[in-house]
Every structure is written in C-alpha cells, then in structure tokens.
Amino acid sequence: MEFIISFLILFSRKKTEPFLRYHAYQSLFLGIVLSFIFLILIMFSFVFFLTTSTWANLFTSIFFIFILIILSLYLLASLGAILYCAYIASLGKVFKIPYLNIFLEKFFKISPEE
C-alpha cells in the first residue's frame, strides 16, 4: 500500500515540495525493506517445511504455529510503524527513520529541509 501512495506523491504536482518528497521516498524505501524481510521469513519457513519428513510430526506442527504467529506479529508491527510515520508526517513534523534517513540523505541527497 505504501508503494502506491509514495508513487502518487512522487509523480504528482507537489513532488517539488521537499517535505512531501522526503516522506514519500522514506515510505517507499521502508516498504521495500519491510517486504524484503517478509519474503526472507516466508522463504525460511517454506524451506523448513520442505526439509521436514512428515507433516504429522509434533515439532513441525508447533514450529508451523510459531512461524504463523511471528509472521502475523511482523505484519502488525509493520502496519503500526507505517501508520505511526504517516500520522507524524500528517501533523507536519519531520519523522526520520533511523539508518534509512542516512541512506536517503547520503545517496539520494534528499532531506526535508531543502
């Protein structure tokens, strides 16, 4: 979802406003990082289940439930982080995500104070 909103802001007429452009890029890269972590978790669980011999194994069943709980908590935490960042930005305040803001300012020369 954050990809769509970020692209709308970046390709709109207001893309010249530094505050909006900074937060759109920040949201875009946050979405990329969160999606990458989610894909790694999914691939890890998929590989684990391919390597187990049977689905009836008690350990496998418990681990499957554990992975589902971890993935659900990860998705809820990601959604919460995105909504919090959006709320802070809607108040007109600059919210810098640690390490991500360094990446944006160093490699893309993007800052909210331009």
TIVEX-849345 format. One record per residue (C-alpha): residue number from 1; x, y, z. Coordinates in steps of 0.1 Angstrom, whole numbers. Example, Ala and Ser with C-alpha at 12.3 -4.5 7.8 and 13.67 -1.06 7.14 Angstrom:
BEGIN
+-----+-------+-------+-------+
:   n :     u :     v :     w :
+-----+-------+-------+-------+
:   1 :   123 :   -45 :    78 :
:   2 :   137 :   -11 :    71 :
+-----+-------+-------+-------+
//
This chain:
BEGIN
+-----+-------+-------+-------+
:   n :     u :     v :     w :
+-----+-------+-------+-------+
:   1 :     0 :     0 :     0 :
:   2 :    28 :    24 :     8 :
:   3 :    42 :    19 :   -26 :
:   4 :    11 :    32 :   -43 :
:   5 :     8 :    63 :   -21 :
:   6 :    46 :    70 :   -25 :
:   7 :    44 :    69 :   -62 :
:   8 :    13 :    91 :   -63 :
:   9 :    31 :   117 :   -43 :
:  10 :    63 :   114 :   -63 :
:  11 :    45 :   118 :   -96 :
:  12 :    21 :   145 :   -86 :
:  13 :    24 :   182 :   -90 :
:  14 :    35 :   185 :   -53 :
:  15 :    67 :   165 :   -58 :
:  16 :    87 :   196 :   -57 :
:  17 :    79 :   202 :   -21 :
:  18 :   108 :   188 :    -1 :
:  19 :    87 :   177 :    29 :
:  20 :    64 :   156 :     8 :
:  21 :    92 :   142 :   -14 :
:  22 :   113 :   132 :    16 :
:  23 :    85 :   114 :    33 :
:  24 :    74 :    97 :     0 :
:  25 :   109 :    84 :    -6 :
:  26 :   112 :    73 :    30 :
:  27 :    79 :    54 :    28 :
:  28 :    89 :    38 :    -5 :
:  29 :   122 :    25 :     9 :
:  30 :   106 :    15 :    42 :
:  31 :    82 :    -6 :    22 :
:  32 :   110 :   -22 :     2 :
:  33 :   129 :   -31 :    33 :
:  34 :    98 :   -45 :    51 :
:  35 :    88 :   -65 :    20 :
:  36 :   123 :   -79 :    17 :
:  37 :   123 :   -91 :    54 :
:  38 :    89 :  -106 :    50 :
:  39 :   100 :  -125 :    19 :
:  40 :   130 :  -139 :    38 :
:  41 :   108 :  -151 :    66 :
:  42 :    84 :  -167 :    41 :
:  43 :   113 :  -184 :    23 :
:  44 :   128 :  -196 :    56 :
:  45 :    95 :  -212 :    66 :
:  46 :    90 :  -227 :    32 :
:  47 :   125 :  -243 :    31 :
:  48 :   120 :  -256 :    66 :
:  49 :    88 :  -274 :    57 :
:  50 :   103 :  -288 :    25 :
:  51 :   131 :  -304 :    45 :
:  52 :   109 :  -320 :    72 :
:  53 :    99 :  -356 :    65 :
:  54 :    63 :  -355 :    77 :
:  55 :    36 :  -331 :    85 :
:  56 :    24 :  -352 :   114 :
:  57 :    55 :  -345 :   134 :
:  58 :    47 :  -327 :   166 :
:  59 :    78 :  -305 :   163 :
:  60 :    68 :  -294 :   128 :
:  61 :    33 :  -286 :   139 :
:  62 :    45 :  -265 :   168 :
:  63 :    71 :  -247 :   146 :
:  64 :    44 :  -240 :   119 :
:  65 :    22 :  -223 :   145 :
:  66 :    52 :  -204 :   158 :
:  67 :    61 :  -192 :   123 :
:  68 :    25 :  -181 :   117 :
:  69 :    25 :  -161 :   150 :
:  70 :    58 :  -145 :   141 :
:  71 :    46 :  -135 :   106 :
:  72 :    13 :  -121 :   120 :
:  73 :    32 :  -101 :   146 :
:  74 :    56 :   -89 :   119 :
:  75 :    28 :   -77 :    97 :
:  76 :    10 :   -59 :   126 :
:  77 :    43 :   -42 :   137 :
:  78 :    50 :   -32 :   101 :
:  79 :    15 :   -17 :    97 :
:  80 :    18 :     0 :   130 :
:  81 :    52 :    16 :   121 :
:  82 :    38 :    28 :    87 :
:  83 :     7 :    43 :   103 :
:  84 :    27 :    60 :   130 :
:  85 :    51 :    75 :   104 :
:  86 :    21 :    87 :    84 :
:  87 :     5 :   102 :   114 :
:  88 :    36 :   122 :   124 :
:  89 :    40 :   134 :    88 :
:  90 :     4 :   144 :    86 :
:  91 :    10 :   167 :   116 :
:  92 :    36 :   185 :    96 :
:  93 :    65 :   172 :   116 :
:  94 :    96 :   156 :   102 :
:  95 :   100 :   120 :   111 :
:  96 :   133 :   104 :   103 :
:  97 :   136 :    66 :   104 :
:  98 :   169 :    56 :   119 :
:  99 :   195 :    45 :    93 :
: 100 :   170 :    50 :    65 :
: 101 :   173 :    87 :    67 :
: 102 :   211 :    84 :    65 :
: 103 :   208 :    64 :    33 :
: 104 :   184 :    89 :    17 :
: 105 :   204 :   119 :    26 :
: 106 :   237 :   104 :    16 :
: 107 :   229 :    86 :   -16 :
: 108 :   199 :   104 :   -29 :
: 109 :   206 :   139 :   -15 :
: 110 :   171 :   141 :    -2 :
: 111 :   163 :   160 :    30 :
: 112 :   131 :   176 :    43 :
: 113 :   147 :   210 :    48 :
: 114 :   157 :   216 :    12 :
+-----+-------+-------+-------+
//
